[in-house]
């Protein structure tokens, strides 16, 4: 079973993490972490996915759940338990392991990424067009994490841990045409959902969690 933790602070915006749970193959368990910051027993889980959020990882007002979430990241690393961070989850993992995240401009559209590591779980079989919904960026990556893809505005768009089974993506693999009308500022730009197979990341992660390594 894969544990999907919703890190969204605005209840009306909690539609993305349920999509992660829905689109990840196999059995998943969905929990809203921000309402109940808990330290799960990791033994029953084959993997953990950390969702996006409209919060900022650097915001002190959310320390009551961000600090426990960072502790969970380090527990997954040490166990080790496969871990995937999506958007805010990507930023949180970097911050938990010593990286730096800063405010940037809001983007809600398709972007093109350039892979730097062939065959890595985060980019294996992935088309370069991916959907993003974010306003923060990893500007100084954690020493333990190696960047695996970049865009023209960020060099640390995807990453993987150098030793533990941890992967991160700045884009939203769960954001599909099914939920495109949820954010009020989404714009396709020069691409469309037909150009993207971003959900492949969730499929890759599930296969790894269940033994295809």
N, C-alpha and C positions, 0 to 999 in steps of 0.2 A: 504494500500500500504506500502511496505517496501523500505526504502531508502538505496541503496548500495553505499557507498563512496569509491572511488578508491584512495588509498594513495601511489600508486607506482610513483616514480620519473622518472623512465626510460620508455619512451613511448613504446619501443620495448618489455618491460616486462609486459605491461598492458593486459595480457590475463587471469589473475586469477580473478580479481574482476568481469569482465563480466561473468565468469563462476559461480561466486556466484549468480549474478542476474539471470542467466539462470536456475540454479539448485534449487533455492529457490522457493517453490511452491507459486502460487498466483501471484498477480501483484507486480512488482518491478520497481523502478526508479533508473537508474545508472547515477552517476555523478563523474567526475574526480576532487576530492577535491583539490589536490595539485596545479592544474592550476588556480583554483578559490576558495580560502579559504573563504567560506561564512558561515553564521550562518542561517541555514534554519528555517523557521517557522515549528515547530515540530507538530503543530496541525493536518495537513493532513496525517501524517504518523503513521502507526500502530507499526513500529519498525525501527531501524537503524542498519546497519551492517558496520563495519569498516574493510577494507581489509588489506592484507599484504603489504609489501614494501621492497625494497632493501636498503632503508635508515635506519639509526639507530635513535631511539627515542631521544638519547642523543646528536645528532649532531647539533651544533649551526648553521651550514649553512642552515638548514632546519627550523629554528625557525619561519620563516614567515608563514608557514602553520601548523607546529606542535603545536604551541601555540594556534591558533584558533581551532585546532582539540581537544586539551585538554579541551578548554572551552566548546566545544560541548559535550564532555563526561560528564562534570559536569552539563550541562543543562539537558541532558537526565536523569541523576541521580535525579536531583531536580524536574523534571516535574511531575511524572516520565514517561519516554518513554522507552520501551524495547530496549536494546542495546546488540549487540553481537560483540565481537572483535576477529578477526582471525589473528594469528601470530603477525605481527607488531601491529595490532589492539589490541591484547591481551596485548602486552607490553605497548602500548600507554595508555590504560585504567589504568593499574597499575601505570604508571608514573604520569598520571593526578591526581591520588588520593593519591599520596605520596609514591609509591613504587620505587624500583631501578632496572634498567635494565643494564646489562653489556655484553660486547663482549664475545663470546665463539667461539667454532670451527664450521665450516660450516657443516651442515648435509643436505643431499638430498636423503632420502631413507625412508623405512618404519621403524617405531619403535613400541614398545609395551608399552602401558600405563596401569597403575593400578588405578582403580577407588577407591576413599575413601568415596564417598557419593552415596548411592544407589538412583536411581530415579531422580537425578539432570538432568536438561535439557541438559547440555553439554555432559552427558555420558549415558543418558537413552537409552537402546537398542543398545548401541554402542559396536561393536567388539573391542578387545584391540589393534588390528593392525591399525595404522593410518599413513598417509604420512606426512612427514615434509620437509620443505625447509626453513632453518633458520640458522643464525650464532650468534644470540643474545638470552639471557635468562633473565627472571625475577629472580633475586637473593634475593631480599628483597620485599615481596609482600606488597601491600597497606593494611593498617589496616582494611579498609572497605571490603576487598575481602577475602573470604575463599577458600583455595585450595580444589579442588574436584578430582583431578587426578594427578599422578606423573609418571615419568619414572625413569630408573636407573641413569639418569644424571641430573634430575631436579625435585625438589619437588613441583614446582608450575606450572605444565604443563597445568592445566585447573583451572578455578575458577569461583565463583559467588559472587555477592554482598550480604552482610548480610541482607540488607533490600530492596534495589531497584532491579528492574528486569534487571540486568546486568550480562552477562555471557562472559567468555573469553576462548579461546582455542589456544594453541601454534601451533597445527597442522593445516593442510589445508584441511578442509572438501570438498572443491571444486576441489582439485587436483585428477583427475581421469585419466583413460587410454587415454581418448580423448586428453589430453594435456601433456602426459608424455614425449614427445619428445621436448617440449619447453625449459626446462632448460638443458644445455649441460652437467651437472654433475649428473643427476639423475641415481640412481642405485637401483634396487628392493631389493637386498640383499637376506635375507632368506625368504622373503614373496612376495606376489603378490597382485594385485588389487582384486583378487577373495577373499582374506582373509579380506578385509576391507569394511566396510559400513559407512565410515566417513561422507558421505553426509547426514546421519541421523540427524546430528546436525542442518543442515539448515532446515530440515523438522520439527524437534522439535521446533525450534525457530519460524517458521511460524505458527505452531499450537498454540503456546503460544500467539503470537501477535494477533491472530484472535479468541481468547477467550477460547481455550482449556487449562485451568489452574488448 
